[in-house]
Amino acid sequence: MFEVITWGGAALSIAGLVGLVWCILRVMKARKSGLSDDDLRAVVQSVLPWNLASLFLSVLGLMVVIVGISFG
């Protein structure tokens, strides 16, 4: 039972990590495209909620992994 919880938490962490990498790549692409400051700021503001959600997902996954390991 707890092995499934541990692997589920690992999957959540990996999904969050993929989201973080996507956010980084999106902002890097916007920086390299030579946008104006206002346009770049708009891109960063649109990516910020996704960044925070991905970070939260990674942290939640790591907490689930720790719970799975502790009780397993």
N, CA, C, O and CB atoms as a CASP TS submission, in Angstrom:
PFRMAT TS
TARGET T0000
AUTHOR 0000-0000-0000
METHOD Language model
MODEL 1
PARENT N/A
ATOM      1  N   MET     1       0.816  -1.193   0.000  1.00  0.00           N
ATOM      2  CA  MET     1       0.000   0.000   0.000  1.00  0.00           C
ATOM      3  C   MET     1       0.863   1.261   0.000  1.00  0.00           C
ATOM      4  O   MET     1       0.669   2.158  -0.821  1.00  0.00           O
ATOM      5  CB  MET     1      -0.930  -0.004   1.200  1.00  0.00           C
ATOM      6  N   PHE     2       1.815   1.317   0.930  1.00  0.00           N
ATOM      7  CA  PHE     2       2.638   2.520   1.031  1.00  0.00           C
ATOM      8  C   PHE     2       3.649   2.630  -0.111  1.00  0.00           C
ATOM      9  O   PHE     2       4.159   3.712  -0.399  1.00  0.00           O
ATOM     10  CB  PHE     2       3.367   2.536   2.362  1.00  0.00           C
ATOM     11  N   GLU     3       3.926   1.513  -0.747  1.00  0.00           N
ATOM     12  CA  GLU     3       4.801   1.575  -1.920  1.00  0.00           C
ATOM     13  C   GLU     3       4.103   2.322  -3.055  1.00  0.00           C
ATOM     14  O   GLU     3       4.740   3.072  -3.795  1.00  0.00           O
ATOM     15  CB  GLU     3       5.206   0.150  -2.379  1.00  0.00           C
ATOM     16  N   VAL     4       2.806   2.116  -3.189  1.00  0.00           N
ATOM     17  CA  VAL     4       2.023   2.822  -4.207  1.00  0.00           C
ATOM     18  C   VAL     4       1.992   4.317  -3.888  1.00  0.00           C
ATOM     19  O   VAL     4       2.101   5.151  -4.787  1.00  0.00           O
ATOM     20  CB  VAL     4       0.577   2.249  -4.289  1.00  0.00           C
ATOM     21  N   ILE     5       1.843   4.651  -2.604  1.00  0.00           N
ATOM     22  CA  ILE     5       1.845   6.057  -2.197  1.00  0.00           C
ATOM     23  C   ILE     5       3.192   6.694  -2.523  1.00  0.00           C
ATOM     24  O   ILE     5       3.247   7.823  -3.009  1.00  0.00           O
ATOM     25  CB  ILE     5       1.536   6.191  -0.686  1.00  0.00           C
ATOM     26  N   THR     6       4.272   5.973  -2.256  1.00  0.00           N
ATOM     27  CA  THR     6       5.608   6.497  -2.533  1.00  0.00           C
ATOM     28  C   THR     6       5.803   6.745  -4.023  1.00  0.00           C
ATOM     29  O   THR     6       6.312   7.793  -4.419  1.00  0.00           O
ATOM     30  CB  THR     6       6.678   5.533  -2.018  1.00  0.00           C
ATOM     31  N   TRP     7       5.402   5.790  -4.845  1.00  0.00           N
ATOM     32  CA  TRP     7       5.562   5.970  -6.291  1.00  0.00           C
ATOM     33  C   TRP     7       4.627   7.046  -6.836  1.00  0.00           C
ATOM     34  O   TRP     7       4.981   7.756  -7.777  1.00  0.00           O
ATOM     35  CB  TRP     7       5.307   4.652  -7.016  1.00  0.00           C
ATOM     36  N   GLY     8       3.443   7.169  -6.255  1.00  0.00           N
ATOM     37  CA  GLY     8       2.539   8.241  -6.655  1.00  0.00           C
ATOM     38  C   GLY     8       3.122   9.609  -6.332  1.00  0.00           C
ATOM     39  O   GLY     8       3.009  10.541  -7.128  1.00  0.00           O
ATOM     40  N   GLY     9       3.748   9.730  -5.155  1.00  0.00           N
ATOM     41  CA  GLY     9       4.404  10.983  -4.792  1.00  0.00           C
ATOM     42  C   GLY     9       5.570  11.291  -5.716  1.00  0.00           C
ATOM     43  O   GLY     9       5.803  12.447  -6.068  1.00  0.00           O
ATOM     44  N   ALA    10       6.300  10.259  -6.107  1.00  0.00           N
ATOM     45  CA  ALA    10       7.404  10.471  -7.043  1.00  0.00           C
ATOM     46  C   ALA    10       6.877  10.953  -8.396  1.00  0.00           C
ATOM     47  O   ALA    10       7.485  11.807  -9.040  1.00  0.00           O
ATOM     48  CB  ALA    10       8.221   9.173  -7.219  1.00  0.00           C
ATOM     49  N   ALA    11       5.752  10.401  -8.813  1.00  0.00           N
ATOM     50  CA  ALA    11       5.154  10.840 -10.085  1.00  0.00           C
ATOM     51  C   ALA    11       4.694  12.299  -9.991  1.00  0.00           C
ATOM     52  O   ALA    11       4.857  13.063 -10.942  1.00  0.00           O
ATOM     53  CB  ALA    11       3.958   9.928 -10.467  1.00  0.00           C
ATOM     54  N   LEU    12       4.118  12.687  -8.840  1.00  0.00           N
ATOM     55  CA  LEU    12       3.730  14.084  -8.650  1.00  0.00           C
ATOM     56  C   LEU    12       4.944  15.002  -8.702  1.00  0.00           C
ATOM     57  O   LEU    12       4.898  16.070  -9.313  1.00  0.00           O
ATOM     58  CB  LEU    12       2.998  14.258  -7.318  1.00  0.00           C
ATOM     59  N   SER    13       6.019  14.585  -8.066  1.00  0.00           N
ATOM     60  CA  SER    13       7.233  15.401  -8.069  1.00  0.00           C
ATOM     61  C   SER    13       7.805  15.552  -9.471  1.00  0.00           C
ATOM     62  O   SER    13       8.262  16.630  -9.848  1.00  0.00           O
ATOM     63  CB  SER    13       8.279  14.793  -7.146  1.00  0.00           C
ATOM     64  N   ILE    14       7.779  14.488 -10.229  1.00  0.00           N
ATOM     65  CA  ILE    14       8.292  14.546 -11.599  1.00  0.00           C
ATOM     66  C   ILE    14       7.398  15.441 -12.457  1.00  0.00           C
ATOM     67  O   ILE    14       7.895  16.197 -13.292  1.00  0.00           O
ATOM     68  CB  ILE    14       8.381  13.124 -12.210  1.00  0.00           C
ATOM     69  N   ALA    15       6.089  15.357 -12.255  1.00  0.00           N
ATOM     70  CA  ALA    15       5.173  16.227 -13.005  1.00  0.00           C
ATOM     71  C   ALA    15       5.435  17.691 -12.663  1.00  0.00           C
ATOM     72  O   ALA    15       5.419  18.549 -13.546  1.00  0.00           O
ATOM     73  CB  ALA    15       3.699  15.862 -12.703  1.00  0.00           C
ATOM     74  N   GLY    16       5.675  17.976 -11.395  1.00  0.00           N
ATOM     75  CA  GLY    16       6.004  19.342 -11.004  1.00  0.00           C
ATOM     76  C   GLY    16       7.325  19.803 -11.593  1.00  0.00           C
ATOM     77  O   GLY    16       7.460  20.956 -12.003  1.00  0.00           O
ATOM     78  N   LEU    17       8.290  18.913 -11.634  1.00  0.00           N
ATOM     79  CA  LEU    17       9.584  19.249 -12.217  1.00  0.00           C
ATOM     80  C   LEU    17       9.461  19.536 -13.710  1.00  0.00           C
ATOM     81  O   LEU    17      10.100  20.454 -14.224  1.00  0.00           O
ATOM     82  CB  LEU    17      10.581  18.117 -11.981  1.00  0.00           C
ATOM     83  N   VAL    18       8.649  18.759 -14.398  1.00  0.00           N
ATOM     84  CA  VAL    18       8.410  19.003 -15.827  1.00  0.00           C
ATOM     85  C   VAL    18       7.761  20.375 -16.020  1.00  0.00           C
ATOM     86  O   VAL    18       8.106  21.105 -16.948  1.00  0.00           O
ATOM     87  CB  VAL    18       7.511  17.886 -16.436  1.00  0.00           C
ATOM     88  N   GLY    19       6.831  20.716 -15.149  1.00  0.00           N
ATOM     89  CA  GLY    19       6.205  22.027 -15.219  1.00  0.00           C
ATOM     90  C   GLY    19       7.195  23.156 -14.989  1.00  0.00           C
ATOM     91  O   GLY    19       7.139  24.182 -15.667  1.00  0.00           O
ATOM     92  N   LEU    20       8.100  22.972 -14.038  1.00  0.00           N
ATOM     93  CA  LEU    20       9.115  23.993 -13.786  1.00  0.00           C
ATOM     94  C   LEU    20      10.044  24.171 -14.981  1.00  0.00           C
ATOM     95  O   LEU    20      10.395  25.295 -15.339  1.00  0.00           O
ATOM     96  CB  LEU    20       9.927  23.634 -12.550  1.00  0.00           C
ATOM     97  N   VAL    21      10.434  23.079 -15.588  1.00  0.00           N
ATOM     98  CA  VAL    21      11.293  23.154 -16.770  1.00  0.00           C
ATOM     99  C   VAL    21      10.549  23.854 -17.909  1.00  0.00           C
ATOM    100  O   VAL    21      11.144  24.646 -18.639  1.00  0.00           O
ATOM    101  CB  VAL    21      11.751  21.734 -17.209  1.00  0.00           C
ATOM    102  N   TRP    22       9.266  23.572 -18.064  1.00  0.00           N
ATOM    103  CA  TRP    22       8.464  24.240 -19.096  1.00  0.00           C
ATOM    104  C   TRP    22       8.439  25.749 -18.857  1.00  0.00           C
ATOM    105  O   TRP    22       8.567  26.533 -19.797  1.00  0.00           O
ATOM    106  CB  TRP    22       7.021  23.677 -19.116  1.00  0.00           C
ATOM    107  N   CYS    23       8.274  26.152 -17.593  1.00  0.00           N
ATOM    108  CA  CYS    23       8.252  27.587 -17.270  1.00  0.00           C
ATOM    109  C   CYS    23       9.590  28.244 -17.610  1.00  0.00           C
ATOM    110  O   CYS    23       9.628  29.336 -18.176  1.00  0.00           O
ATOM    111  CB  CYS    23       7.925  27.800 -15.775  1.00  0.00           C
ATOM    112  N   ILE    24      10.670  27.576 -17.265  1.00  0.00           N
ATOM    113  CA  ILE    24      12.001  28.116 -17.556  1.00  0.00           C
ATOM    114  C   ILE    24      12.199  28.267 -19.062  1.00  0.00           C
ATOM    115  O   ILE    24      12.682  29.296 -19.534  1.00  0.00           O
ATOM    116  CB  ILE    24      13.098  27.207 -16.962  1.00  0.00           C
ATOM    117  N   LEU    25      11.828  27.246 -19.801  1.00  0.00           N
ATOM    118  CA  LEU    25      12.007  27.300 -21.254  1.00  0.00           C
ATOM    119  C   LEU    25      11.124  28.376 -21.887  1.00  0.00           C
ATOM    120  O   LEU    25      11.543  29.049 -22.829  1.00  0.00           O
ATOM    121  CB  LEU    25      11.695  25.936 -21.879  1.00  0.00           C
ATOM    122  N   ARG    26       9.923  28.538 -21.381  1.00  0.00           N
ATOM    123  CA  ARG    26       9.014  29.559 -21.916  1.00  0.00           C
ATOM    124  C   ARG    26       9.580  30.965 -21.723  1.00  0.00           C
ATOM    125  O   ARG    26       9.532  31.789 -22.636  1.00  0.00           O
ATOM    126  CB  ARG    26       7.638  29.454 -21.242  1.00  0.00           C
ATOM    127  N   VAL    27      10.120  31.237 -20.524  1.00  0.00           N
ATOM    128  CA  VAL    27      10.681  32.563 -20.266  1.00  0.00           C
ATOM    129  C   VAL    27      11.979  32.764 -21.048  1.00  0.00           C
ATOM    130  O   VAL    27      12.229  33.860 -21.550  1.00  0.00           O
ATOM    131  CB  VAL    27      10.932  32.758 -18.760  1.00  0.00           C
ATOM    132  N   MET    28      12.800  31.730 -21.157  1.00  0.00           N
ATOM    133  CA  MET    28      14.027  31.856 -21.948  1.00  0.00           C
ATOM    134  C   MET    28      13.715  32.151 -23.413  1.00  0.00           C
ATOM    135  O   MET    28      14.396  32.956 -24.048  1.00  0.00           O
ATOM    136  CB  MET    28      14.864  30.575 -21.839  1.00  0.00           C
ATOM    137  N   LYS    29      12.687  31.501 -23.942  1.00  0.00           N
ATOM    138  CA  LYS    29      12.281  31.745 -25.325  1.00  0.00           C
ATOM    139  C   LYS    29      11.804  33.192 -25.497  1.00  0.00           C
ATOM    140  O   LYS    29      12.103  33.839 -26.500  1.00  0.00           O
ATOM    141  CB  LYS    29      11.167  30.759 -25.743  1.00  0.00           C
ATOM    142  N   ALA    30      11.064  33.683 -24.512  1.00  0.00           N
ATOM    143  CA  ALA    30      10.579  35.059 -24.582  1.00  0.00           C
ATOM    144  C   ALA    30      11.728  36.055 -24.482  1.00  0.00           C
ATOM    145  O   ALA    30      11.715  37.089 -25.150  1.00  0.00           O
ATOM    146  CB  ALA    30       9.562  35.321 -23.473  1.00  0.00           C
ATOM    147  N   ARG    31      12.712  35.752 -23.658  1.00  0.00           N
ATOM    148  CA  ARG    31      13.871  36.662 -23.531  1.00  0.00           C
ATOM    149  C   ARG    31      14.684  36.710 -24.810  1.00  0.00           C
ATOM    150  O   ARG    31      15.159  37.771 -25.214  1.00  0.00           O
ATOM    151  CB  ARG    31      14.772  36.230 -22.368  1.00  0.00           C
ATOM    152  N   LYS    32      14.843  35.551 -25.450  1.00  0.00           N
ATOM    153  CA  LYS    32      15.644  35.504 -26.673  1.00  0.00           C
ATOM    154  C   LYS    32      14.928  36.105 -27.874  1.00  0.00           C
ATOM    155  O   LYS    32      15.570  36.454 -28.865  1.00  0.00           O
ATOM    156  CB  LYS    32      16.026  34.082 -26.978  1.00  0.00           C
ATOM    157  N   SER    33      13.611  36.228 -27.799  1.00  0.00           N
ATOM    158  CA  SER    33      12.878  36.742 -28.953  1.00  0.00           C
ATOM    159  C   SER    33      12.954  38.259 -29.066  1.00  0.00           C
ATOM    160  O   SER    33      12.479  38.832 -30.046  1.00  0.00           O
ATOM    161  CB  SER    33      11.434  36.313 -28.876  1.00  0.00           C
ATOM    162  N   GLY    34      13.543  38.909 -28.078  1.00  0.00           N
ATOM    163  CA  GLY    34      13.743  40.349 -28.173  1.00  0.00           C
ATOM    164  C   GLY    34      12.479  41.164 -27.959  1.00  0.00           C
ATOM    165  O   GLY    34      12.286  42.189 -28.611  1.00  0.00           O
ATOM    166  N   LEU    35      11.639  40.732 -27.077  1.00  0.00           N
ATOM    167  CA  LEU    35      10.409  41.472 -26.786  1.00  0.00           C
ATOM    168  C   LEU    35      10.718  42.750 -26.010  1.00  0.00           C
ATOM    169  O   LEU    35      11.778  42.880 -25.398  1.00  0.00           O
ATOM    170  CB  LEU    35       9.424  40.593 -25.991  1.00  0.00           C
ATOM    171  N   SER    36       9.788  43.675 -26.045  1.00  0.00           N
ATOM    172  CA  SER    36       9.950  44.890 -25.245  1.00  0.00           C
ATOM    173  C   SER    36       9.761  44.536 -23.769  1.00  0.00           C
ATOM    174  O   SER    36       9.310  43.441 -23.431  1.00  0.00           O
ATOM    175  CB  SER    36       8.935  46.000 -25.690  1.00  0.00           C
ATOM    176  N   ASP    37      10.109  45.472 -22.910  1.00  0.00           N
ATOM    177  CA  ASP    37      10.010  45.206 -21.474  1.00  0.00           C
ATOM    178  C   ASP    37       8.579  44.894 -21.049  1.00  0.00           C
ATOM    179  O   ASP    37       8.352  43.998 -20.236  1.00  0.00           O
ATOM    180  CB  ASP    37      10.533  46.395 -20.684  1.00  0.00           C
ATOM    181  N   ASP    38       7.625  45.625 -21.591  1.00  0.00           N
ATOM    182  CA  ASP    38       6.233  45.391 -21.226  1.00  0.00           C
ATOM    183  C   ASP    38       5.741  44.027 -21.698  1.00  0.00           C
ATOM    184  O   ASP    38       5.020  43.334 -20.980  1.00  0.00           O
ATOM    185  CB  ASP    38       5.354  46.484 -21.802  1.00  0.00           C
ATOM    186  N   ASP    39       6.137  43.650 -22.911  1.00  0.00           N
ATOM    187  CA  ASP    39       5.731  42.339 -23.430  1.00  0.00           C
ATOM    188  C   ASP    39       6.402  41.210 -22.648  1.00  0.00           C
ATOM    189  O   ASP    39       5.774  40.195 -22.347  1.00  0.00           O
ATOM    190  CB  ASP    39       6.077  42.223 -24.926  1.00  0.00           C
ATOM    191  N   LEU    40       7.677  41.396 -22.326  1.00  0.00           N
ATOM    192  CA  LEU    40       8.380  40.384 -21.534  1.00  0.00           C
ATOM    193  C   LEU    40       7.763  40.267 -20.146  1.00  0.00           C
ATOM    194  O   LEU    40       7.617  39.163 -19.621  1.00  0.00           O
ATOM    195  CB  LEU    40       9.877  40.727 -21.423  1.00  0.00           C
ATOM    196  N   ARG    41       7.408  41.376 -19.564  1.00  0.00           N
ATOM    197  CA  ARG    41       6.761  41.362 -18.251  1.00  0.00           C
ATOM    198  C   ARG    41       5.415  40.631 -18.327  1.00  0.00           C
ATOM    199  O   ARG    41       5.045  39.918 -17.394  1.00  0.00           O
ATOM    200  CB  ARG    41       6.562  42.806 -17.729  1.00  0.00           C
ATOM    201  N   ALA    42       4.695  40.803 -19.413  1.00  0.00           N
ATOM    202  CA  ALA    42       3.409  40.117 -19.586  1.00  0.00           C
ATOM    203  C   ALA    42       3.605  38.609 -19.692  1.00  0.00           C
ATOM    204  O   ALA    42       2.817  37.835 -19.147  1.00  0.00           O
ATOM    205  CB  ALA    42       2.682  40.642 -20.834  1.00  0.00           C
ATOM    206  N   VAL    43       4.649  38.198 -20.390  1.00  0.00           N
ATOM    207  CA  VAL    43       4.929  36.765 -20.509  1.00  0.00           C
ATOM    208  C   VAL    43       5.290  36.192 -19.150  1.00  0.00           C
ATOM    209  O   VAL    43       4.803  35.126 -18.773  1.00  0.00           O
ATOM    210  CB  VAL    43       6.067  36.507 -21.520  1.00  0.00           C
ATOM    211  N   VAL    44       6.137  36.890 -18.418  1.00  0.00           N
ATOM    212  CA  VAL    44       6.549  36.403 -17.098  1.00  0.00           C
ATOM    213  C   VAL    44       5.343  36.342 -16.158  1.00  0.00           C
ATOM    214  O   VAL    44       5.211  35.395 -15.382  1.00  0.00           O
ATOM    215  CB  VAL    44       7.655  37.313 -16.499  1.00  0.00           C
ATOM    216  N   GLN    45       4.474  37.335 -16.221  1.00  0.00           N
ATOM    217  CA  GLN    45       3.285  37.321 -15.372  1.00  0.00           C
ATOM    218  C   GLN    45       2.327  36.192 -15.748  1.00  0.00           C
ATOM    219  O   GLN    45       1.635  35.651 -14.886  1.00  0.00           O
ATOM    220  CB  GLN    45       2.566  38.659 -15.461  1.00  0.00           C
ATOM    221  N   SER    46       2.286  35.839 -17.018  1.00  0.00           N
ATOM    222  CA  SER    46       1.417  34.730 -17.410  1.00  0.00           C
ATOM    223  C   SER    46       2.001  33.376 -17.012  1.00  0.00           C
ATOM    224  O   SER    46       1.258  32.414 -16.824  1.00  0.00           O
ATOM    225  CB  SER    46       1.173  34.764 -18.911  1.00  0.00           C
ATOM    226  N   VAL    47       3.312  33.296 -16.886  1.00  0.00           N
ATOM    227  CA  VAL    47       3.966  32.040 -16.515  1.00  0.00           C
ATOM    228  C   VAL    47       4.001  31.857 -14.993  1.00  0.00           C
ATOM    229  O   VAL    47       4.092  30.730 -14.508  1.00  0.00           O
ATOM    230  CB  VAL    47       5.392  31.998 -17.084  1.00  0.00           C
ATOM    231  N   LEU    48       3.929  32.946 -14.252  1.00  0.00           N
ATOM    232  CA  LEU    48       4.068  32.888 -12.801  1.00  0.00           C
ATOM    233  C   LEU    48       3.080  31.937 -12.121  1.00  0.00           C
ATOM    234  O   LEU    48       3.514  31.158 -11.272  1.00  0.00           O
ATOM    235  CB  LEU    48       3.900  34.261 -12.234  1.00  0.00           C
ATOM    236  N   PRO    49       1.791  31.947 -12.435  1.00  0.00           N
ATOM    237  CA  PRO    49       0.897  30.980 -11.780  1.00  0.00           C
ATOM    238  C   PRO    49       1.256  29.530 -12.077  1.00  0.00           C
ATOM    239  O   PRO    49       1.147  28.666 -11.207  1.00  0.00           O
ATOM    240  CB  PRO    49      -0.527  31.232 -12.206  1.00  0.00           C
ATOM    241  N   TRP    50       1.681  29.269 -13.302  1.00  0.00           N
ATOM    242  CA  TRP    50       2.096  27.906 -13.650  1.00  0.00           C
ATOM    243  C   TRP    50       3.355  27.511 -12.877  1.00  0.00           C
ATOM    244  O   TRP    50       3.504  26.364 -12.454  1.00  0.00           O
ATOM    245  CB  TRP    50       2.344  27.788 -15.171  1.00  0.00           C
ATOM    246  N   ASN    51       4.247  28.468 -12.701  1.00  0.00           N
ATOM    247  CA  ASN    51       5.476  28.214 -11.955  1.00  0.00           C
ATOM    248  C   ASN    51       5.152  27.869 -10.502  1.00  0.00           C
ATOM    249  O   ASN    51       5.679  26.901  -9.954  1.00  0.00           O
ATOM    250  CB  ASN    51       6.413  29.437 -12.022  1.00  0.00           C
ATOM    251  N   LEU    52       4.290  28.660  -9.890  1.00  0.00           N
ATOM    252  CA  LEU    52       3.919  28.399  -8.499  1.00  0.00           C
ATOM    253  C   LEU    52       3.169  27.081  -8.353  1.00  0.00           C
ATOM    254  O   LEU    52       3.389  26.345  -7.392  1.00  0.00           O
ATOM    255  CB  LEU    52       3.067  29.540  -7.960  1.00  0.00           C
ATOM    256  N   ALA    53       2.289  26.781  -9.297  1.00  0.00           N
ATOM    257  CA  ALA    53       1.555  25.513  -9.251  1.00  0.00           C
ATOM    258  C   ALA    53       2.497  24.323  -9.409  1.00  0.00           C
ATOM    259  O   ALA    53       2.325  23.305  -8.739  1.00  0.00           O
ATOM    260  CB  ALA    53       0.480  25.479 -10.343  1.00  0.00           C
ATOM    261  N   SER    54       3.485  24.441 -10.285  1.00  0.00           N
ATOM    262  CA  SER    54       4.453  23.364 -10.477  1.00  0.00           C
ATOM    263  C   SER    54       5.312  23.171  -9.238  1.00  0.00           C
ATOM    264  O   SER    54       5.612  22.043  -8.845  1.00  0.00           O
ATOM    265  CB  SER    54       5.339  23.652 -11.686  1.00  0.00           C
ATOM    266  N   LEU    55       5.701  24.274  -8.631  1.00  0.00           N
ATOM    267  CA  LEU    55       6.482  24.192  -7.400  1.00  0.00           C
ATOM    268  C   LEU    55       5.664  23.536  -6.296  1.00  0.00           C
ATOM    269  O   LEU    55       6.177  22.683  -5.572  1.00  0.00           O
ATOM    270  CB  LEU    55       6.951  25.589  -6.960  1.00  0.00           C
ATOM    271  N   PHE    56       4.399  23.923  -6.159  1.00  0.00           N
ATOM    272  CA  PHE    56       3.524  23.323  -5.168  1.00  0.00           C
ATOM    273  C   PHE    56       3.348  21.832  -5.424  1.00  0.00           C
ATOM    274  O   PHE    56       3.350  21.040  -4.481  1.00  0.00           O
ATOM    275  CB  PHE    56       2.170  24.020  -5.166  1.00  0.00           C
ATOM    276  N   LEU    57       3.198  21.442  -6.676  1.00  0.00           N
ATOM    277  CA  LEU    57       3.038  20.029  -7.026  1.00  0.00           C
ATOM    278  C   LEU    57       4.287  19.235  -6.668  1.00  0.00           C
ATOM    279  O   LEU    57       4.188  18.112  -6.173  1.00  0.00           O
ATOM    280  CB  LEU    57       2.727  19.878  -8.521  1.00  0.00           C
ATOM    281  N   SER    58       5.451  19.803  -6.913  1.00  0.00           N
ATOM    282  CA  SER    58       6.699  19.125  -6.562  1.00  0.00           C
ATOM    283  C   SER    58       6.828  18.953  -5.052  1.00  0.00           C
ATOM    284  O   SER    58       7.198  17.881  -4.572  1.00  0.00           O
ATOM    285  CB  SER    58       7.899  19.904  -7.104  1.00  0.00           C
ATOM    286  N   VAL    59       6.525  20.002  -4.314  1.00  0.00           N
ATOM    287  CA  VAL    59       6.613  19.925  -2.861  1.00  0.00           C
ATOM    288  C   VAL    59       5.599  18.923  -2.316  1.00  0.00           C
ATOM    289  O   VAL    59       5.920  18.135  -1.427  1.00  0.00           O
ATOM    290  CB  VAL    59       6.387  21.309  -2.232  1.00  0.00           C
ATOM    291  N   LEU    60       4.385  18.953  -2.844  1.00  0.00           N
ATOM    292  CA  LEU    60       3.361  18.010  -2.408  1.00  0.00           C
ATOM    293  C   LEU    60       3.792  16.573  -2.696  1.00  0.00           C
ATOM    294  O   LEU    60       3.607  15.683  -1.866  1.00  0.00           O
ATOM    295  CB  LEU    60       2.023  18.315  -3.099  1.00  0.00           C
ATOM    296  N   GLY    61       4.361  16.358  -3.861  1.00  0.00           N
ATOM    297  CA  GLY    61       4.848  15.017  -4.207  1.00  0.00           C
ATOM    298  C   GLY    61       5.953  14.554  -3.283  1.00  0.00           C
ATOM    299  O   GLY    61       5.979  13.392  -2.878  1.00  0.00           O
ATOM    300  N   LEU    62       6.867  15.449  -2.945  1.00  0.00           N
ATOM    301  CA  LEU    62       7.940  15.065  -2.031  1.00  0.00           C
ATOM    302  C   LEU    62       7.406  14.774  -0.637  1.00  0.00           C
ATOM    303  O   LEU    62       7.915  13.883   0.044  1.00  0.00           O
ATOM    304  CB  LEU    62       8.994  16.159  -1.965  1.00  0.00           C
ATOM    305  N   MET    63       6.393  15.509  -0.204  1.00  0.00           N
ATOM    306  CA  MET    63       5.783  15.218   1.091  1.00  0.00           C
ATOM    307  C   MET    63       5.110  13.843   1.082  1.00  0.00           C
ATOM    308  O   MET    63       5.198  13.098   2.058  1.00  0.00           O
ATOM    309  CB  MET    63       4.760  16.307   1.457  1.00  0.00           C
ATOM    310  N   VAL    64       4.451  13.517  -0.007  1.00  0.00           N
ATOM    311  CA  VAL    64       3.810  12.207  -0.123  1.00  0.00           C
ATOM    312  C   VAL    64       4.862  11.096  -0.124  1.00  0.00           C
ATOM    313  O   VAL    64       4.651  10.038   0.469  1.00  0.00           O
ATOM    314  CB  VAL    64       2.951  12.135  -1.405  1.00  0.00           C
ATOM    315  N   VAL    65       5.980  11.334  -0.783  1.00  0.00           N
ATOM    316  CA  VAL    65       7.073  10.347  -0.771  1.00  0.00           C
ATOM    317  C   VAL    65       7.578  10.133   0.647  1.00  0.00           C
ATOM    318  O   VAL    65       7.794   8.995   1.062  1.00  0.00           O
ATOM    319  CB  VAL    65       8.235  10.801  -1.685  1.00  0.00           C
ATOM    320  N   ILE    66       7.767  11.202   1.385  1.00  0.00           N
ATOM    321  CA  ILE    66       8.258  11.084   2.760  1.00  0.00           C
ATOM    322  C   ILE    66       7.259  10.331   3.627  1.00  0.00           C
ATOM    323  O   ILE    66       7.650   9.495   4.442  1.00  0.00           O
ATOM    324  CB  ILE    66       8.533  12.472   3.357  1.00  0.00           C
ATOM    325  N   VAL    67       5.967  10.621   3.458  1.00  0.00           N
ATOM    326  CA  VAL    67       4.935   9.887   4.211  1.00  0.00           C
ATOM    327  C   VAL    67       4.956   8.412   3.843  1.00  0.00           C
ATOM    328  O   VAL    67       4.874   7.551   4.719  1.00  0.00           O
ATOM    329  CB  VAL    67       3.534  10.480   3.941  1.00  0.00           C
ATOM    330  N   GLY    68       5.064   8.117   2.562  1.00  0.00           N
ATOM    331  CA  GLY    68       5.101   6.727   2.117  1.00  0.00           C
ATOM    332  C   GLY    68       6.302   5.969   2.646  1.00  0.00           C
ATOM    333  O   GLY    68       6.191   4.798   3.010  1.00  0.00           O
ATOM    334  N   ILE    69       7.446   6.628   2.689  1.00  0.00           N
ATOM    335  CA  ILE    69       8.648   5.980   3.200  1.00  0.00           C
ATOM    336  C   ILE    69       8.582   5.819   4.717  1.00  0.00           C
ATOM    337  O   ILE    69       9.005   4.797   5.257  1.00  0.00           O
ATOM    338  CB  ILE    69       9.893   6.781   2.808  1.00  0.00           C
ATOM    339  N   SER    70       8.050   6.829   5.399  1.00  0.00           N
ATOM    340  CA  SER    70       7.989   6.799   6.857  1.00  0.00           C
ATOM    341  C   SER    70       7.063   5.696   7.365  1.00  0.00           C
ATOM    342  O   SER    70       7.400   4.987   8.314  1.00  0.00           O
ATOM    343  CB  SER    70       7.526   8.147   7.388  1.00  0.00           C
ATOM    344  N   PHE    71       5.911   5.552   6.742  1.00  0.00           N
ATOM    345  CA  PHE    71       4.951   4.552   7.219  1.00  0.00           C
ATOM    346  C   PHE    71       5.125   3.200   6.556  1.00  0.00           C
ATOM    347  O   PHE    71       4.515   2.220   6.985  1.00  0.00           O
ATOM    348  CB  PHE    71       3.549   5.037   6.991  1.00  0.00           C
ATOM    349  N   GLY    72       5.937   3.129   5.528  1.00  0.00           N
ATOM    350  CA  GLY    72       6.085   1.883   4.788  1.00  0.00           C
ATOM    351  C   GLY    72       7.124   0.995   5.244  1.00  0.00           C
ATOM    352  O   GLY    72       7.314  -0.079   4.672  1.00  0.00           O
TER
END
